Amino acid sequence: MIITTDPSVARLAAAWERVHPTSPADEAVPLVLDCARRLAADPGGDEARIWVSGLVAMSGYLAWRPEEEAERAALDALRAAVEALGSRTCSHDGHPYEAGMDSLEDEVWNGETGLLTGLLTGRLAAPDADADSESDSDSESGSDTESDSDVAAVDPERVLCPGNVAGWARLAADVIAPLTVRRIPVGAPGYHHSRISTLSGIVNDYPYGDPHEDLKGEAARLPSRPTRGVLAGYLVTMNATCWYATSERITDRSVLDAMVKGIEEALPLLEDRPCTHAPGEHPDTDDPDYASQVGYFLRSPGGRAEIAEYYGWNEEDEADQEDEPLDGWVCPAFLRDLAEDTLLELASGLKAFEPADAGAAAT
């Protein structure tokens, strides 16, 4: 087992960490292409973990308007690593990347994978631990410090396991090109499930809290540079909830104004790519309850795995099964049409507030 101490790799790692979504192409692209080339040259080799780690570190750039050449090279290399490493058997019942899935903030990984050093500390060190129990214990004791299990290092054997390296490669590829990767563990982050529960109550007309505040909060939840999955999820959520926003249940026009503002800010972020789907291959959004779930499932690899599971993407049939093309959910053409339909619905709903506004102005 090789533990990296190569100073040239350390310099590269420092450069990778400086790549972010707004990095100039002339700085980011050479680093991405170099890393992808090295990984593609030996995707199943001892050093594959190093180059996977590099592409994970730069996935924020690759998920936001990357140069086409850099995106293609990164995806090809990551998929080659998944194929070379993912089928190897191991005795581990879990891998650190699985715990990392719950820590993806807006899908961009800012933490330590451990793939460079073979060492990992912090919450990812205990992928099988009961996070809720730890949280309850900490809150009861009033302590802000991490527990012993939080800071214990994972056995390098588990961190550098081919299954863990392949797992990180899958996550990075799925963030860059959502709904094109199989065998990602099912499970959206806990917070996303909480939001799904709240929205389900609203669209089924049994809100748990104040739907005015909940819908305004959703409208304001779009990051400035969202990944493709996060952007798609946001627009699907706006569409799934717009019928409720335009009903007589919402009495404050600022809710609709906030949704319109959010969608208008999201539309220019959609890529100008031609649609590759055949007629009828775009998803059906007629069920607001299901669409509100999808709206949050789209925002994480584990959530997208829940969508894939629903549609029957069975890994056993991976080699020859022709499934429904799930990437229709992130198709820019589909999302643009959906957003425009949502804006029309909201514009119609805003007309209901005009007489009251005019009356208030007259007095």
N, C-alpha and C positions, 0 to 999 in steps of 0.2 A: 504494500500500500504506500503510495507516494504522497507525502505531505509537502506542499509547495513552499519552497524557500527561495526560488529563483527571483533575483532582483528585477529582471526584465519583466516578469509576470506581475510583480508588485507595482511596477511603474504603469503597466497597462491597466491594472485594476484601478489605480488612482485616476487614470484618464477615463475609464468607463464610468466611474462614479460621477464624473463631471458632466456627462452627457445627460441632457434633460429634454423635455418636449420642444423647447424653443431654441435648442442649440443650432448654430448655423450648419448648413449641410456640409460645408467644406471642412468642418471640424468633426462632425459626427459620422458622416458616411465612410471615410477611410477607416475609422475604428471599427465600425460595424462590418464592413467588407473584410477586413483583416481577420476579425474574430470568426466570422462565418466561414471564411476560406479555411482557416485552421481546423474548425470543427468538421467541416465537410470532408477534409482530407482523411480523417480517421475518427468517424463518429462513434465508434465503439471502443476506442483506445483509452489508455490510462489517463490521458490529458483531456479527454472529452469534457470532464466535469469543469475544467478551467474555462473553456470556451462557452459552455452552457451558462456558467456563472456570468460571463461577460455579456452575453445576449440578454440574460435576465436583468442585469443591471441597466442595460440600455433599452429595455422594453418600453419605458415611458416615451422615449423618442420614436421608437418603431411603431407605437400605437397611435401616434398623432402626426398625420401628414408626412410620413417618411418619403424619401426618394424611392422610386419604384425599384431601382436596382438593389438598394440596400434592403428593402422589405423582402423582395424575392429571395435574395441570398440568405438572409436570416431565417426565413421560413423553411427553405430547402434544407439548410443545415440542421435546424432544430428537429425537423421531421425525420431526417436521416439518423439523428441521435436517438430519437424515440424508437425507431425501427430496430436500431442496432442494440440498444440497451434495455428496451422495455419488455422484451420477451424472456429475459434471463430470470431464472428462478432464484429466490432467496428465502431465508427462514424468518424474516422480519414480519411482524404483524402490523406494522405501520412505519411510516417514514416522516421525517421532519417537514417535508414540503406540504404534507396534508394539514399540519397545524398552521403552516404559513398561509393557507388559503383563507383563513378567517381574518388575516391581518392585512389583506390587500385593500388599501385605501384608494377608492376610485380606480381600482385595478392596477395601480402602479406600485411596484414593490420597492420599498425604500430601506429594507432591513438587510440582515446578513443571512445568506443561504448556507454558509459553512463549506461550500464546495471548493473554495480555494485552499483552506487550511485543514479541512477535515474536522474542525472543532466548531461547536455551536453552543452558545449559552443563552439564557433568557427563556421566554415562554415556549419557543420552538424546541427547547431541549427536552420537553416532555410531551410529545405528540399524542400520547394516549391518556394524558391526565384529564381529570374532570375539571374543566375550566370553571363551571358554575360553582362547584364545591370550593375551589380556591378563592373565587370571588366572594362567596358568602363568608368564608373563614376570615379573609382579610377585613371585610366590612365589620364583622363582629368584634374583631380584636382592635379595630381602629388603626391598624398599622398600615403605613404607606410603603413599607419595604417588601421586597419580593420574598416569597417563601423559599425554603431550601430546594424544593423541586424546580422552582423557576430558574435558579441560577446553576443548577447542576448541568454539566456538559454531557452531551450525547456521545455515546461510543462512536468514534470515527468510522467504525465498521458500518454503522447505520447511516451516518451522514454521507459517506462516499459510496454507499451501495448503488449499483447500477439502477436499481428501481427508484431510488431517490433522485438520481441525476436525470433519469428519464421523466420523472414526475415534474421536476422544474422545467424541463424542456417542453413538456406538454402545456404547462401553465403559460409559459411565455408565448408559445405558438398560438394558443387560444386567445390570449389577450390581443395579439397582433391581428389575428384572423379569426374572429369569433365563430363558433359553431362549425369548425372544420376539423376538430380534434376529438378523438374518441378516448375512452378509458380514463377520463378525469373523474375522480371521486365525486359522487353526488352530494350536494349540500351547500346551499347558499349561506353566506354569513348570517349569524343570529339576528343582527340588526335588520337585515333585509327581510327576514321572515316576520319580524315585528311590524315592519311597514306594510307587508303584504296583508297581515291580519287587520291592520287599521283600514287599509283601502278596501279590503273585502267587506268590512262592515259598512263602509260608505256606499259602495256600488250596489250592495244588497239592501240598502235603505235601512240599515240598523247600525248607524255610526256609534262607536264606543265613546268618542269624545266630541269636541267641537269641529264639525266638518269644515267650517270656514277657515279655522287656523290650520287644520291638517292639509287642506288643498292649497292654501297659500304657501305653506311650508314646502310642499312638493314642487310647486312652481319655482321656488327659489333654490332648488337643490341641484341645479346643473353646474358642474365645474366649468371653469373658463376654457380648459382644453380637455374635453372628455375623450375617453377611448371610444372606439366604435360601439362596443357593447353598452357602455354607460349612456352614450348619446341615443342609441336606439331605445334603451330601456326608458329613458326620460320621455321621449316622444310617444312611446306606447302607453306609458302611464297617463300622460296628459290626455290622450285620446280616450282611454278607458274611463276616465273620470269626468270628461267634459259634459256628458249627459246630466250628471248630478249637478254640476256647477251651473247649468243653464235651466235647472228646474226651479220651481217655486220654493224649494227647500233652502236655497242660498239667497239671502236677502241683502247681501253686501256686494256691490259691484266690484269692489277692490279685489275680490277673489278672482273674478273673470279677467280683470285688468292684469293681474299678476300672471295668470296662465297665458294670456296673449303675449305679454312681454317676454316670458320665458321661451315660448315657442318661436317668436320672431328672432330671438337671440340664437336659438338652436339651429334654425334653418340654414344660415350661412356656413355653419360648421359641417354640414353634410358634404361629402366628397362628390365631385362632378365625375362620377364613373358611370359608364353605360351599364344598363341592367342586363344581366346574363341569364335571367330566368324566363322560362317559357310561360305562355298564358296560363293562368290558374295556379302558378307555383308560389305566388305571394300568400302570406298567411291570412287566415280569416280572423278578423277582430270583432265579430258580431257579439261575442260573449264578454261583457265588461268584467265579470268576475275572473274569468280565465286570463283575459288580457292584462288585468291589474297584477296578477301573479307573474305573468311573463315579463311585465315591465320591470320588475325587480330581479327576476331570474336572469335577465339579459345582462345584468351589471356585474357579474362575477363568473369565473370559470365553473365553480361548483353549482351555481344557479343554472348556468347554461347546460350543465350535465343533467340537471333535473328536467329541463325541457327535452333533452335528447332521450332520457329514459322514458318520458311520457310518449314520445314518438316511436319508441321501440328500437333505438340504436343499441342493439345487443352486441357486445364485443365478440361473442362466440361466432357471430355471423359476419364479422367485419370484412373478411377477405372478399366475399362474393355477394353480399347483400346490397341491394339498391334501395336505399331509404329515401323518404321525402327530404328534399334539400332544405335543411333548417336554416341555412344562411340567408334565406329570404327575409328573416326577421331583422337583419342588419343591412339589407339592400338599400342604398341611398334613394333609389327611385321609389321604392315602396314607402320609405319613411317620409319622403317629400310629399307624396300624395296623402299620406296619413296626416301629416302636419297641416296641410292645406285644408283637408276636411275638418280637422279639429278647429282651425281658425274660423272657418265658415260657421260651425256650430256655435262657437263662442260669440261671434259677431251677431248672430241671431239672438242669442241670449241677452246680449248687452242692450238690445233694442227695448227689452222689457223695462229697463231702468230709465229710459229717456223721458217718458212723461213725468215721472217723479222728479227727475233732475230739472226739467223745465219748470215745473210747478214751484220747486224750491227757489229757483232763480227769480221767478216772478214776484215772490213774496219778499 
